[in-house]
Amino acid sequence: MVDSPLLYYITDRAAFTGDERTRHLRLLDKIAEAASHGVDYVQLREKDLPARDLESLAREAMSIINPLRTENPERRKERGKERGTALLINSRTDVAMAVAANGVHLPAGGVSPEEVRAAWKCGAGVPFDMLRAGSARDLSPHDPLIAVSCHSPQEVFQAAANHATFAVFAPVFEKKIFEKKDSPATIPAGLDALREACRAEIPVLALGGVTLQNAEPCLRAGAAGIAAIRLFQENDIATIVRELRG
């Protein structure tokens, strides 16, 4: 079992109460909270937003995360935060490149990590009007982080073969939390499937009904970390980080 599991916060501003502006501000506050307390990754997953609005939100998130990433390493260590927080944009490689995010999160069965890396390297596919200054190649990290959603061990092994940075395996304990209410339920994969998936040669994060009570079995099954919406968004993140890494 890993001593310091990776932590992956998936955003969902619609879960906050209030009007759109209020939800927007609360989400940014939560991202700041996550970055301040050592969450490794924030996936900006606001699929309903038009590209322009998503870009704007991503820029705001980067403006919060970047100062914390570049602060003095000793100060980070004093605050219990040795690793910086990385921002990944869900699905939209063009938005990720335009705002110089750290990478993307890809859905299962979508574009491959290799295709993303090729586009990232040459700066292709970014609409000109989304670039504020310089080229996408100048703005974006040279080697993007690429997470892939996986729902079976076979998909995890394929993600590894396609050179993904890591996989997010779901659902471990419950049906996919992103499904519409009228869509068919998905049977939880369970710990045995997670254990099999963790045999792949990339880190695997457990997602789907993970709580403080059942996180440890996921880590003992070989998971490199925990991914969640509610666990982070509905709780005090400092407490969650302390409990998961304590």
HELIX and SHEET records of a PDB file:
HELIX    1   1 ARG A   13  ALA A   15  5                                   3    
HELIX    2   2 GLU A   20  SER A   36  1                                  17    
HELIX    3   3 ALA A   51  ARG A   69  1                                  19    
HELIX    4   4 PRO A   73  GLU A   78  1                                   6    
HELIX    5   5 THR A   93  ALA A   98  1                                   6    
HELIX    6   6 PRO A  113  CYS A  122  1                                  10    
HELIX    7   7 PHE A  128  MET A  130  5                                   3    
HELIX    8   8 ALA A  136  LEU A  139  1                                   4    
HELIX    9   9 PRO A  153  ALA A  161  1                                   9    
HELIX   10  10 GLY A  190  ALA A  197  1                                   8    
HELIX   11  11 ALA A  215  ARG A  220  1                                   6    
HELIX   12  12 ARG A  230  GLN A  233  1                                   4    
HELIX   13  13 ILE A  237  ARG A  245  1                                   9    
SHEET    1   A 9 LEU A   6  ILE A  10  0                                        
SHEET    2   A 9 TYR A  41  LEU A  44  1                                        
SHEET    3   A 9 ALA A  86  ASN A  90  1                                        
SHEET    4   A 9 GLY A 103  LEU A 106  1                                        
SHEET    5   A 9 LEU A 145  CYS A 150  1                                        
SHEET    6   A 9 PHE A 166  PHE A 169  1                                        
SHEET    7   A 9 VAL A 204  ALA A 206  1                                        
SHEET    8   A 9 GLY A 225  ALA A 228  1                                        
SHEET    9   A 9 LEU A   6  ILE A  10  1                                        
END                                                                             
